[in-house]
């Protein structure tokens, strides 16, 4: 059985290579914990756009 690879998780999240994995002193487990607690930038962008658009719709009503 394979193990989860932190650089693969960075890639899946759309983060630049080394964003977490090049931080000195972080173990594999610490890297995965940081990545797991992080926000996927694309999801944050979509959420902000949805919130901004819902506010404009409410103001127009």
Secondary structure, 3 states (H helix, E strand, C coil): CCCCCHHHHHHHHCCCCCCCCCCCCCCHHHHHHHHHCCCCHHHHHHHHHHHHHHHHHHHHC
